[in-house]
Amino acid sequence: MGLTLISATPSPYARKVRISLHEKGIPFTLQTEVPWDSTTQTPQHNPLEKLPVLIDDSGKGEPTSVYESHFILEWLEAYYGPDQGYKGILPKGKADELLAKQVQVVADGVADACVLMFFEKQRDQPSKEWIARQERKVNGGLKALSRWVGDKEFIVGDELSLADIAAGTVLGYMKVRYPTQDWQEDYPNLKQYSDRLEERESFKDTKPYPQKISDKIV
Ligand SMILES: N[C@@H](CCC(=O)N[C@@H](CS(=O)(=O)O)C(=O)NCC(=O)O)C(=O)O
């Protein structure tokens, strides 16, 4: 009964949800999987066969499966938001809310490009052009994040918001997937910003790490 989150240890998308649940003080069961292995439960809950999936079995009728991280966060804000007495992750004011959502678009896009690159590099003959295209998206995204962060503690307003949860999780993911990536030299303000966020309890409790994929994927 209650909320269950299907997650994976390296997933930046799932980490956004884990951090938000933690920041909001919402108890949940963590179900850690490898979505690329045949053992995954994701197809039973998400027609797109992806995690994160938030399963709401809190007794309001049939269990509900909520999927796509940005939508899960919207769902959480609707049912576990300031109107229900929980901490909000959206900035006040439509313009700031939309800016935070735009930052999430870029952060998720950087994560998408990293995932595509990760698997392309595992092919017998990786396409240099395809990898170069994804690298351009990562670099363009980091440049945009760096501009948004500037020398601020938080991207929008003066407290943690969706923008920082999204930006922080993709930067934390890149420390795992691209530990040698010199993004931390290219963008020292992003490194300081990421290191500062990683000091928060919600980030400390959700640190990403690589998973072992048993099935052949590509
Ligand atoms: N847009 C999705 C992306 C989710 C996603 O790609 N999840 C990966 C796992 S991870 O990359 O986040 O670790 C997955 O389930 N992939 C399985 C598949 O794509 O079949 C979201 O934001 O939730």
The ligand as an SDF file (V2000), in Angstrom:
LIG
                    3D

 23 22  0  0  0  0  0  0  0  0999 V2000
   11.8480   10.4580  -20.7420 N   0  0  0  0  0  0  0  0  0  0  0  0
   11.9370    9.4160  -19.7400 C   0  0  0  0  0  0  0  0  0  0  0  0
   13.2690    8.7180  -19.8590 C   0  0  0  0  0  0  0  0  0  0  0  0
   13.3550    7.5100  -18.9700 C   0  0  0  0  0  0  0  0  0  0  0  0
   14.4230    6.5330  -19.4100 C   0  0  0  0  0  0  0  0  0  0  0  0
   15.0090    6.6450  -20.4910 O   0  0  0  0  0  0  0  0  0  0  0  0
   14.6710    5.5300  -18.5470 N   0  0  0  0  0  0  0  0  0  0  0  0
   15.6130    4.4610  -18.8980 C   0  0  0  0  0  0  0  0  0  0  0  0
   16.4450    4.0330  -17.7130 C   0  0  0  0  0  0  0  0  0  0  0  0
   17.6240    5.2240  -17.2420 S   0  0  0  0  0  0  0  0  0  0  0  0
   18.3000    5.6400  -18.4840 O   0  0  0  0  0  0  0  0  0  0  0  0
   16.8900    6.3170  -16.6630 O   0  0  0  0  0  0  0  0  0  0  0  0
   18.5320    4.5700  -16.3130 O   0  0  0  0  0  0  0  0  0  0  0  0
   14.8060    3.2510  -19.3240 C   0  0  0  0  0  0  0  0  0  0  0  0
   13.8970    2.8380  -18.6180 O   0  0  0  0  0  0  0  0  0  0  0  0
   15.1940    2.6710  -20.4670 N   0  0  0  0  0  0  0  0  0  0  0  0
   14.5780    1.4360  -20.9300 C   0  0  0  0  0  0  0  0  0  0  0  0
   14.1140    1.6060  -22.3540 C   0  0  0  0  0  0  0  0  0  0  0  0
   14.2410    2.7230  -22.8940 O   0  0  0  0  0  0  0  0  0  0  0  0
   13.6330    0.6180  -22.9110 O   0  0  0  0  0  0  0  0  0  0  0  0
   11.7230   10.0240  -18.3370 C   0  0  0  0  0  0  0  0  0  0  0  0
   12.0280   11.2160  -18.1980 O   0  0  0  0  0  0  0  0  0  0  0  0
   11.2360    9.3250  -17.4340 O   0  0  0  0  0  0  0  0  0  0  0  0
  1  2  1  0
  2  3  1  0
  2 21  1  0
  3  4  1  0
  4  5  1  0
  5  6  2  0
  5  7  1  0
  7  8  1  0
  8  9  1  0
  8 14  1  0
  9 10  1  0
 10 11  2  0
 10 12  2  0
 10 13  1  0
 14 15  2  0
 14 16  1  0
 16 17  1  0
 17 18  1  0
 18 19  2  0
 18 20  1  0
 21 22  2  0
 21 23  1  0
M  END
$$$$
